[in-house]
Amino acid sequence: MENPGLAQLRIEQPPATLREIVQEKMREAIIAGVFSPGERLVERPLCDQLGVSRTVIRETIRYLEAEGLVEILPNRGPIVASLSWEDARQIYEIRRMLETSVAMACARSGAPSLHRDLRAALAALKRAFAQTGADVEPGALYKASTGFYQVMFEAAGHHIAWEVVNRLNGRISRLRAMTLSASDRAQPGLFHMQAICDAIIAGDPEAARSAVEAHLADASAVAERLLAGTEKE
């Protein structure tokens, strides 16, 4: 007979492995610009800085290569991948198609649990913005932004679409770090996220679609200015 007291021993969220911790730290460092585009990722210094083995570093580099954050060049080894405006343009177009569909589905849902979770995710995003004033820490924004969208995709039941987004998440996060808190946006990033949340909670699919499109149009305009200028240098 099963012992009911064992239920309290269940591990709901397994602790992160060393490899996962290193992946997260390296990903955040690339997103934050600690490692510059084109910079070589040399195993020995990384081992010393992170206090891990070469095997862990090699596994991490392979993982980040799959995310599009690292490139492996012949006779040179791994470097931080550059992000071109053409790459970014395609990412924004994919996001527009997926996120408008998801936002409209969420607005039609009207589920109280979705509204509760979305408000909580937006509150976490606001805290991330407020952490250091104007100097917003990119890692906190990355996590909070990802959490906001995860609530939407899961509530809409768009699991395959979320898998697609996760494959692009490294590059999406680099773009978010560049644009979400940029001072030259038509509207602050948080303004757009609030508009998306409000439209979904109001049950207005067209307003939700328009809010997503306005958000991405604003962000992509900033990214184009920044990336096009880099490509000309």
C-alpha positions in Angstrom: 0.0 0.0 0.0 1.3 3.4 -0.9 2.4 5.6 1.9 0.5 9.0 1.6 3.1 10.7 3.7 5.6 10.3 0.8 3.7 12.8 -1.2 5.4 15.7 0.6 8.8 14.4 -0.6 8.0 14.9 -4.2 10.4 17.3 -6.0 8.3 19.7 -8.0 11.2 21.6 -9.5 14.5 19.7 -9.8 17.6 21.8 -9.0 19.5 23.1 -12.0 22.5 21.0 -13.0 26.0 22.6 -13.2 25.8 22.6 -17.0 22.4 24.5 -16.9 23.8 27.0 -14.5 26.8 27.7 -16.8 24.6 27.9 -19.8 22.5 30.5 -18.1 25.5 32.6 -17.0 27.0 32.4 -20.5 23.8 33.2 -22.2 23.2 36.2 -19.9 26.8 37.4 -20.5 26.3 37.4 -24.2 22.9 39.1 -24.1 24.3 41.8 -21.7 27.3 42.4 -24.0 29.9 41.1 -21.6 31.1 39.1 -24.6 31.1 41.2 -27.8 29.9 40.0 -31.2 32.9 38.3 -32.9 34.8 37.8 -29.7 36.5 34.4 -29.4 35.4 32.1 -26.6 38.6 30.5 -25.4 38.1 27.4 -23.3 40.9 27.8 -20.7 40.0 31.3 -19.5 36.3 30.4 -19.4 37.2 27.3 -17.3 39.2 29.5 -14.9 36.5 32.3 -14.7 33.6 29.9 -14.2 35.4 27.3 -12.2 34.2 24.3 -14.3 35.8 21.7 -16.5 36.4 21.9 -20.3 33.7 19.3 -20.8 31.1 21.6 -19.3 32.4 24.6 -21.3 32.3 22.6 -24.6 28.7 21.4 -23.9 27.7 24.9 -23.1 29.2 26.3 -26.3 27.4 23.6 -28.3 24.1 24.5 -26.6 24.6 28.2 -27.3 25.5 27.5 -30.9 22.1 25.8 -31.3 20.5 28.9 -29.9 22.3 31.1 -32.5 24.4 32.9 -29.9 27.7 31.2 -30.8 29.3 30.4 -34.1 32.1 27.8 -34.7 34.6 29.1 -37.3 37.1 26.8 -39.1 40.6 27.4 -37.7 39.4 29.9 -35.2 36.9 28.0 -33.0 33.9 29.4 -31.2 33.0 33.1 -31.3 30.0 35.2 -30.2 27.7 35.3 -33.2 26.9 38.6 -34.8 23.3 39.6 -35.3 22.5 41.3 -38.6 19.5 43.5 -39.4 18.3 40.9 -41.9 18.3 38.2 -39.2 16.5 40.5 -36.8 13.9 41.5 -39.5 13.0 37.8 -40.0 12.8 37.2 -36.3 10.4 40.1 -35.8 8.3 38.8 -38.7 8.1 35.4 -37.1 7.2 37.0 -33.8 4.5 39.1 -35.3 2.8 36.1 -36.9 3.0 34.0 -33.7 2.4 36.6 -31.1 -0.6 38.2 -32.7 -2.3 34.8 -33.0 -1.5 34.0 -29.4 -2.7 37.4 -28.1 -6.0 37.2 -29.9 -6.5 33.6 -28.6 -5.9 34.8 -25.1 -8.3 37.7 -25.5 -11.0 35.3 -26.6 -10.3 33.0 -23.7 -11.5 35.2 -20.8 -10.1 32.7 -18.3 -9.7 34.2 -14.8 -6.6 32.2 -14.2 -5.0 33.7 -17.4 -5.9 37.2 -16.2 -4.3 36.5 -12.8 -1.2 35.0 -14.3 -0.8 37.7 -16.9 -1.1 40.5 -14.2 1.5 38.7 -12.1 3.9 38.3 -15.1 3.4 42.0 -15.9 4.1 43.0 -12.3 7.4 40.9 -12.4 8.3 42.8 -15.6 7.7 46.1 -13.9 9.9 45.1 -11.0 12.6 44.2 -13.4 12.4 47.6 -15.0 12.5 49.3 -11.6 15.5 47.3 -10.2 18.2 49.8 -11.2 16.3 52.7 -12.6 17.6 53.7 -16.0 20.3 51.1 -16.0 18.0 48.1 -16.3 19.8 44.8 -15.8 19.4 42.8 -19.1 19.2 39.4 -17.4 16.3 40.4 -15.2 14.4 41.8 -18.2 15.1 38.8 -20.3 13.6 36.4 -17.7 10.6 38.6 -16.9 9.8 39.2 -20.6 10.1 35.5 -21.3 7.8 34.8 -18.4 5.2 37.2 -19.7 5.1 35.6 -23.2 5.2 32.1 -21.7 2.0 32.8 -19.8 0.4 33.9 -23.1 1.5 31.0 -25.2 0.6 28.3 -22.6 -2.8 29.9 -22.0 -3.5 29.9 -25.7 -2.5 26.2 -26.0 0.1 27.1 -28.7 2.8 24.7 -27.4 4.4 24.1 -30.8 4.7 27.8 -31.4 6.3 28.2 -28.0 8.8 25.5 -29.0 9.7 27.6 -32.1 10.0 30.7 -29.9 12.3 28.9 -27.5 14.6 27.9 -30.4 15.0 31.6 -31.2 15.0 32.8 -27.6 18.7 33.5 -27.4 18.5 35.9 -30.4 15.1 37.3 -29.3 16.7 38.1 -25.9 19.6 39.9 -27.5 17.2 42.0 -29.4 15.1 42.6 -26.2 18.2 43.7 -24.3 18.9 46.2 -27.1 15.4 47.6 -27.5 13.2 47.0 -24.5 14.6 49.8 -22.4 15.9 52.0 -25.3 15.4 55.7 -24.7 14.6 56.5 -28.4 11.5 54.3 -28.7 8.3 55.9 -29.8 6.8 54.4 -26.6 8.6 52.6 -23.7 8.6 48.8 -23.9 6.6 48.6 -20.7 3.9 50.8 -22.2 3.4 48.2 -25.0 3.4 45.2 -22.6 0.8 47.0 -20.5 -1.3 47.6 -23.6 -1.1 43.9 -24.6 -2.1 42.9 -21.1 -5.0 45.3 -20.9 -6.4 44.3 -24.3 -6.3 40.6 -23.3 -8.0 41.2 -20.0 -10.7 43.4 -21.7 -11.4 40.4 -24.1 -10.7 42.5 -27.2 -8.9 40.3 -29.8 -8.4 43.2 -32.3 -7.0 45.5 -29.7 -4.7 42.7 -28.6 -3.5 42.2 -32.1 -2.9 45.9 -32.6 -1.0 46.2 -29.3 1.4 43.3 -30.3 1.9 44.8 -33.8 2.6 48.3 -32.3 5.1 46.8 -29.8 7.0 44.9 -32.5 7.0 47.7 -35.0 8.4 50.1 -32.4 11.1 47.5 -31.3 12.1 46.6 -34.8 12.5 50.3 -35.8 15.0 50.7 -32.9 16.8 47.4 -33.8 17.1 48.5 -37.4 18.7 51.8 -36.4 21.2 50.1 -34.1 22.0 47.1 -36.3 22.1 48.9 -39.7 24.5 51.4 -38.2 26.7 48.5 -37.0 26.8 46.9 -40.4 27.9 50.2 -42.0 30.9 50.5 -39.7 
